[in-house]
Amino acid sequence: MPANARFPAFVLLAALGAPPAIAQPGEGPFYRVVRIPEPPIGGAFTSWMSLTTDGEVAGQDARWPYLWNPATGEFLNLSDVADQQGLDGGGIALDMSNSGRLVGISPTQQNTWTSWGWTRDDGIFWIADLPDSPGTDFIAGAINDHGMLAGIRLGSGGGQVSIWDESRGARDIPADSAFSEVADLNNDNWLVLNANYGDGMATGLWTPESGFNPLTGFPYEDSFNYSNAINNSGWIVGGARDYCGYWYDFCTWPFVWTPADGLLILYDVAPRYDDPVYAEAVDVNDAGVVIGNIYRGLPSFQSFVWEAASGVRLVRDRIDPCETRNGPIGVGVLLAINNAGQIVSWRGLYQRALLLSPYIRGDLDGSGQVELADLSALLRGFGSDGGATYAAGDLDCDADVDLQDLAILLANFGE
């Protein structure tokens, strides 16, 4: 039979079976890769990066942060905004909310730091100028979509955790004084804190309803356990210390903590007894998708995505096949994930950062699901040999539409 012959749809479905009425879990998302351009002022300067729910990317240049819109390719440089407002010096971003509010710090002439915020409506503003502000010695570390700020108010006795919102002004958080590092803040004003004891770390959660409570259940409560992020369901992610195995004393493993189930340590990110493991979870979105990095414990650095239903998946194995035809892509360190599942990664000062956007192989029309319309489109192109595109059903990027492509689509049908 000629390679380009078309199979009638009913023949293919009879041979392979119709799509299941109740879909089983498919292979999960793959990621299309966009290389983020170098910002026009000063170049990428630090590894801090974040992104909004709409996919707008924020990063840091040599003076102020910048935002990059992948849909238009346009940059918004806060350096330009600062110049227009007559602000000297520069600003270092520390956090961005899902809706695109920024907070950070700037040096002063007195060799101290002062905190600033930024919104599209208000531009750059000094937090010390806010009504009932926490003061000039406040170091803002987190912001949520409602404009709540969290940070550390410095004083002669050390750092005091403080929060600010427009309705109530600034107020100190009653917590163990050792917990003086703000990790993250969600839209319910749940605040994750870390403590650094010098020879160990601990982590805890403050909520308006329950006050402050340390997170418990770690294998070694007084060892290096820390949090990085919290989502709007109260899921917390970070790193947990535990015994490694036969030859090494301790390793660091990613963890997920949920209000319902408590602590889950992701031991399956790397072989437990082969090499020392240093791995952590760095962010989690509201769908419960966790991202993290494995710095030691595999033959080379790797990054991962975790979901409760599918477990750990290495990102290197999830890149769009069209991107890897000429060899693997160095994804770099995963930094943030948004509620659309997009991930931003950092590849060092001299390599472009990446925006990874998820898609389900077989979703030919971009509807977000693999359904009958996609199956029909693939069957119309079945047998195409040479020059076939993804939209025509070439899911593995080998320029044809064949049984392999159909098998991928059927595996993801209903996703």
C-alpha positions, 0 to 999 in steps of 0.5 A, a space after each residue: 500500500 502506498 505510504 500516503 494512502 488514507 485509512 478510512 476512519 472506521 478501519 483505524 478505530 476498529 483496529 485500535 479501539 474507540 476512545 474510552 468513554 471514561 478517559 484513563 490518565 494520559 501521558 501528561 503535558 509536554 512543553 513548548 519552549 520560548 527563549 526569552 529575549 535579553 532585556 534591552 537595559 543591562 541584560 539579565 542580572 540575577 536569577 530572580 524571575 517570576 510570571 503572572 497568570 497571563 504569562 507575562 514574565 518578570 526578571 531583573 536587569 542591572 538597575 530595575 526589574 523588567 516585564 516581558 510580554 510573550 504575546 507581543 514581545 514587548 518589554 516594560 523596563 522599570 528603569 524607564 519608569 524610575 527615570 520618568 518619576 525622577 528616582 535615583 539608584 535602582 531596585 531589586 525585585 523580591 516577589 510578584 503576585 499572580 496579577 503582576 504586583 511587584 515588591 522589592 528593595 532599593 539601597 539608600 544613601 545611608 547604606 541601608 535598604 528601603 522597600 518599594 512596590 509597583 503596579 501598572 496604575 501606581 507606578 513605583 512607590 515607596 512602602 514607607 509612604 503608605 498610610 500606616 506603613 510599617 516604616 522605613 526599616 521594613 524589608 518587603 518580601 512577599 505580596 499577594 493579589 489583594 495588595 497585602 505585603 509581608 516582610 521583616 521590620 528591622 530593629 535593634 532586637 533583630 527582625 520582626 515579621 510584619 504585614 500591611 494592607 490598606 484597610 488595617 495598615 501595618 501590624 506585627 505577626 506574633 511568631 517565634 522571633 527566630 522565624 524571621 524569613 518571609 518565604 511566601 504569602 497567599 491570597 488568604 493571607 496565609 504566610 509561610 516563614 522560615 527560621 535559620 538557626 545557623 546549624 539548622 532551619 525550620 519552617 512554619 505557617 501563620 494564618 489569621 485564623 490560627 496564628 503561627 504554628 511550626 510545620 511538623 512531621 519532618 524526619 529530623 525536626 531540628 535539621 535543615 527544613 525550609 519552605 519556598 512557596 504556598 498556593 491559594 489552597 494552602 499547599 506548601 513546598 520546599 526542602 526537607 532533610 533526611 538520612 540518605 542511606 549507606 554512605 552519606 549522612 543526610 540529603 535534602 528532598 523536596 516536600 509537599 505539605 497540605 492542610 488535609 494530609 500534612 507532609 509528603 516527601 518526594 523520595 522518588 526524585 532520585 535514587 535514594 542510596 546511590 549518591 547524595 541528593 540535594 533537591 527541592 520543590 520551588 513553587 506550586 500553582 493552584 492546580 497542585 502542580 509542583 516544580 523543583 530542581 535536583 542539584 545532586 543525586 543524578 548523573 547531571 542536574 535535572 528539573 522536575 514537575 510533580 502532580 499527585 496523580 502522576 508523580 515525578 516527571 523529569 522536564 528533560 523528557 517532556 520537551 516538545 519533540 520538535 525542539 529536541 530533534 537536534 539534541 536535548 535542550 538545557 532547561 536550566 533551573 526552574 524558578 516559577 509556575 503560574 496557574 496556566 501551568 507555564 514555567 520560567 527557567 533560568 540558564 545563567 547570566 550568559 544564556 537566555 531564560 526560557 518560558 515553558 508552556 504546557 500542551 497535551 499531545 493530541 490537542 490539535 485545535 488548541 482547545 485544551 482537551 483531546 477530543 473527537 474534533 482532534 481525532 477527526 483532524 488526525 484521521 483526515 491527515 492519516 498516512 501523510 508522509 513528508 511535510 506533515 505538521 502538528 495541526 495535521 496530526 504529526 504528534 512526534 515531529 517526524 513529518 508524517 502521520 502514522 500509527 505512532 501519532 494515533 496511539 499518542 492521541 488515543 492515550 491522551 483522549 479525554 485529557 
